[in-house]
């Protein structure tokens, strides 16, 4: 069975919980909507386009992209700009974890994150 390497974000205070891809697919029974590994298709995933093993540098690139997006929004709309995902805040509360998921899980996760 082929696997796809990805990064998921583990809650620092609750290591059995992971950042959800969006509130729509989060676990509404959990205070922060975090999901469990059983619902990994609903987790916020970082994967490479070439489906190779993501690296810490890939994660840092992801952080930089979000920081630049946040700054563009603040520049355009001011300090009260609405930021859909404040990744800086995410990184304060979650650690990147490298795992592998099945191709089917990857396909399902991709469909969820494209909505």
N, C-alpha and C positions, 0 to 999 in steps of 0.2 A: 504494500500500500504506500503510495507516494505521500510525502508530508511536505507542508509549507512552513518554513521558519518565519516566525513573527515576534513582535514585541507586544506584550500587554502590560498594563500599568497596575501594579499591586498596591493596595491600600497599606500604608505604613503601620496603621494602628490595628487593622484587621487583615492579616496576611492571607486569609482565605477568600478575600473579596477583591474585585477588580473593577476599574473604571468602566462604566457602561458607554457604549458608542453614542447614545443619546438618551434623554429622559424617556423617549417613547419606548425604548427597549430595556430600560433599567428595571431592577427588582423593586417594585413599589412597596414591598414589605421591609425594605432596608432604608435606614435614615438617609443615606447618600445615594440611593438607587444603585449601588454597586451590585455587580453580578458575581456568581460563583463560577468556578472553572467548568462546571457542568453546562453553563450557558455561555461558553466562550464565544460563540458566534455573535452574541450581543455585546461583547466587550469592545472597548476601543482598541483597535489593532493598528500596528504600524508594520507594513510589509514593503519590501522592495519590489519595484516593477518587474525586475528580472527573476523574482522569486528566490533569490539567493539569501543566505543568512544575513539578516540585518546586523549592523555593527553599532557600537556605542557612538561612532561618528554619525551614522544615519539618524540615531536618536537625537544627537546634538543638532544636526541639520534641521530636524523636525522642530526642535525648540526654537532655533533661530528664525525659522519661517513664521512660527506663531508670534514670536516677539515682534517681527517686522510687520505682520498683519495688525497686531494690536496697536503699534505705533502709527501705522497709516490711518487706522480708525480714529485714534485720538487726534491726529493732525487734522483730519477732515471734519470730525464732529465734536471735538473738545474732550475735556476730561470726563464728561458724563456719557461718552460713547458706549453703546451696547456692544459688548464683546461676547460672541456666542460661547466660546470656550477660552477661558483665561488659562492658557497652558502653563504660565508661570505659577499660578496658584495650584494647578494640578501637580506640578513637579514638587511642590512643597509637601504634598500629602501622599504622593504615589511614587513608587520605584519602578523602573523598567525591568521587566522579566522576559527572558528569551525562552520561548517554547516552540513546539511544532504542533500544527493542527493538520487535520486531513484535508485533502483537496475539496471534499464535500463541505466541510466546515468553512473553509476559505471562501468557497462560492457563496454559501449562505451569508457569511459575514459581509462579503463584498456587496451583496444585494441589500442588506440592512443598512450599510453605511452610505449607499448611493441614494437612499430615500430622502 
